[in-house]
């Protein structure tokens, strides 16, 4: 994925030049510093850490938790100071997301790529007090290797939707319902993109699904209509440099706020204003008390309060190059990002 990043980005722009050794750099990006980092994942000397998800503890936001994938081994759970709360050995899990149900159950879903011929969703339950994960089961999504994953907030009738961008380009919807005998799953393909997608995020306010096609750009799926998806942000080697990886939302009001994308090709994060997806700037997590982030895969963002350190939101990014240590996740203040970008 990363090894072909620069060449494919240039081809996508129609600039076929023999400069694969020259890094592609997008528009200038402002710097912010990480305020904390997690302990490294357990798999060393590998491209292992991949994607985070944030659970906000409404009763005590400072006691919130981060779930992160070690895609060679399973799921880690971290506190806001970066310490590890628990680990669930669960095989080859790539992307992760979570939702809290009406009864307080914290449902975690991860894309399971253990079987390269059939994508699965692995479900687990997170104990918010102890930070311990308990596996529920695995549910087939469809053919080819599992890759991306995101979730929609539960519907009023208890339905939970899981979206799986599969490696062959398929974008699959899995509907989960909990019955007397446990969780039941039904899957169907929404669309098939031309090339490999991964990151995705759902906007509960508009029922819009955003999916990143790594070397093409960001697609918007209007799930309330039967229309075809629309390419709303193309790879341009300015705002967005391939690969497009993680996507995250900072919702504001009825349909405003921001969409953030990991512009992995030049170690930056591209910010777009909602609902029109107007580019408003780029930022990087630069070296400070903690190291910089580079070659970021997954990101997560919640713009609510997380206590004194993150009073106006928390941004979490996977760090693909963590010095001599194994890969990890770094935390930044969303308020500092907005200030650096001069966003209202």
N, C-alpha and C positions, 0 to 999 in steps of 0.2 A: 504493500500500500504506500508506504512512505518513500520507498526507493524510486518509484516512478513518478513521484509527485511533481517535481519540477518540469520534467519533459511533457507530461500530460497537460499541465497547466498552459504551457506555451502552445501546444497543439490546439487546445480548446480556444485559444485566442487567434488561431490561424497564423501564428508566428512560428514557422518551422525553422529553427536555427540550431546550429550545433553548439549549444551553450548549456548543456545539462549540468556542467560543473559550476555554473554561475547561479547563485541563489536568486529566486524571484522575490522581489520586495514590493509590497504594496505601498499605498499612500502612507504618509507619516502617522505614527501612533503615539498617543500620550502614554506616560508611564504611571503605574500605581505599584505599590509594594504589597506583598503578602503580609498578613497579620498573624498567620499561624500556618502550620503544615502538619499533615498526618505523619505518623511513623511510616516507614516504607512498607510496601506490600511484601508478602513472604517470599515471592518468587524473585530471585536475584538473577542478574545478567540476562534478562529477558525483556521483551516488550510485553509487560504484564498488566500494570494498572491501566484501566481504560475509562470507566464512566462512574460518576457520582450521582447520588440522589439525596435530597434533603428532607428530613422529617422535622417539622417545627413543633416543639412542645408548647402548646398554647398556654398551659398553666405556668410554665417556667421556661421561657424561650432560651435562656442561657443553658438549659439542659437538653437542648435539641441534639439530634444525631445525624450523622452522615453515613450513608451506605455506599461503599465503593467496590468495584469489581477488580479482582485479580483474575484476568481472563485465562490464566493457566491453572487456577485452583479453586476459586469460589468467591465469597462475599465477605468483606471486612465491614465492621461497624465502628465508627469513630465518634468521639466527643468533640465539642467545639474547641478544646485545647489541642486537638490532634492526637490524643492518646487513643489506643485501641480498646474498645469495649468487648468485642467478640469477633470470632471468625467462624463462618460456615463453609466447610469443605463441600463443594458442590460441582466440581468439574469445570468445564470450559464455558464460562459465562462471560458475555461481552458487554452488553449495555444493561442498565438497571433503572427502574423507576419505582415509585411507591405512591399510594393514596391511603387516606384514612377514611374508613367507613363510618356510617352513622352510629354504629355501636361502639366505636373506639378502636376496632381492629385496624392495625396498620398492615396493609397488604403490599408486599414487595414482589415485583415481577422482574425477571432477568431473561435476556435472550440466551438460550442454551444452544451452543454449537458443538456439543459433544458428539452428536451424530452428524457428520458433514453432508449426509444425503437428505436429512429431514430436520427442518428447523423446529425447535420446541420453545415453549415458554415455561420457565421454572417459577413456581409460586412459593413464597415463604411468608411467614408472619413474624413481624418484629415486635418484641416486647419493649415498649417505650421506657419502662423503668430500669430494666437490667441491660438493655441493648443487645439481647440475645435473639438470634434468628432461628426459627423452626421451619424446616421445609414442609410444604403442603403436598406438592406433587409436580409432575411435568406433563405438559399438554402439547400435542403436535400442532404445528402451524401450517406446514405444507412442505413441498419439496425444496431442496437445496439447503445451503448452510445458513443457520441463524446468524444475525448480525446486529442490526439496530433494534431499539425498543423504546416506546414511551407509552404512557397511560393517560386516559381521560379521567376526570373526577367522576365518582359514582353518580349514576342517574337516580332520580327519585324512587324508582322501583328496585334499586339495588344492583342494576346491571353495571358491570365494570368493563370498559373497552380497553383493549391492549392493541397497540399498533406495532407491527413488525416489518421494518424494511429488511428484506432478505437479500442475500448476497447476489442473487441472479437478477435483481432489479425489482422484484415483486414487492408491493406494499400490501400487507395482509392485516385485516381486522379480525381480532379474536374477541368474541363476546363471552364474558364470564358471568355466571349466575350461581349463587350459593343456595343449595337445596338441603334436604334432610340428610342426604348421603354425601355431602361435600360439594366441592366446586365442579361445575360442568362447563365445558368450553365448546364453542362453535366458531369456526374460522372460515373466512372467505376473502378472496383477493379483491382489493379496491382498484388497483392499477398496477401496471408494470412499466417501470422506467427503463430507459435504454441501457443504462450502465449502473454500476454499484452504488446504492444508497447506504446511509447509516444513521446519522443523527436525525431525531425528530422531536417535536414538541406539540402539544395540543393546547389550544386556547379555549377554555370552557365557556367564555363569554360569547364567542362568535361561532363555536363549533368548527373552527378552522384548524386543520392539521398542517404543520410545516415539516417538510422532509428535505434533508440535504442529499443531493446526488453528488458524490464526492468531487467529480471533475467537471460538473456542469453548473451547479448552483442550487438555489433553494426553491422548492416547489410549494405552492399553497393548494391544499385540497379543501374545498368548501363542502363539508360533510352534510350540510343542511340542504344541499342541492345535488343534482345529478350531473353537474357540469364536469368537464375534464379539468385536471389540475393545471395551474398556471405557474410558469417560471417567473418568480417575482424578484429574484436577485441572482444574476448570472455571474459566473466566475469572470472577473475582468482584470485580475492582477493589479487592482488598485484598491478598491474596498474589500474585495474578497479574493483570496489566493487559495488555489487547490492545495490540499484536499479540504473540502468543507466537512467538518466533523460534527462536534456536538452543537446542539441548538438549545436555547433557553429563553424564557419569557420573564419580563417584569411588567405585569399588567397594571394599568392605571385607568380608572374610570370604566365607562361602558365598553370601549374598544381601543383605548389608547395605551401608552406605555412603550416598551421596547422589546425587540427580538435581538438576541445576541447569538453570533455564530463563531465557532472556532475556525479561524482562518489558518489552518495548520501549516500551510506552505511557507509562511513568514512569521510564525510564532506570535500571532496577534489575534485579537477578538474584534469582529466587526459588529457594529451596533446600527440597527435600523429602527426608525420610528414607526410605531403602529398608529392607525391601521394601513397607512399608504406604503409602508416599507421604504420610506425615504432614508437613504444613508445619512447618519448624523456623526459618524466618526469611528475611530478605532483606538484600542488601547492594548497595552501589554502589561503583564506582571513582571516587573523588573527586579533585579537583585537588590536586596536590602538586608534586613535582619535575617530573612530567609531568602533562599535562592529564587532565581527567575523561573518562569515556566517556559518550556519549549516543547514543540511538537505535540501540542495538546490534542487529545482525542475528545473525551467527554467533558461537558461542563454542566453545572446546575446553578440555579439562581432563584432566590426568594427575596422579594423586596419588602417583606414585613420585618418587624423588629426581632432581633435575636439577642437582646440584652445590651449592656453598656458598650461592648466592643463593636457590635454590628447593629446600631440602633435603627438604621434605615435599610437594612437588607444585607444578605450574605451571597457572595459569588464564590463558587468552588470550581477549580480547574484541575484536571489531571496534568501532571508534569512528566513528560516523556524522557527528560534527561535530568536526573537528580544527582548530579555529581558522581561520586563513587558508589553511592547507595542505590538500592533498588528504587524503582519509580514510586511516586506517592501523589498526594493531592494537596493543593495549596488553597488557602482561604483568603479572600480579599473583601474589603468593605464596598458594597454597592454605592453607598453615599460618596465614597472617595472616587469611584469611577465616574459618577455623574458630575462631580465637581471638576475633575480633570478634563472631562469632555464639554464642560460648560452647558450641561443639559438642565432644563428647568425642573 
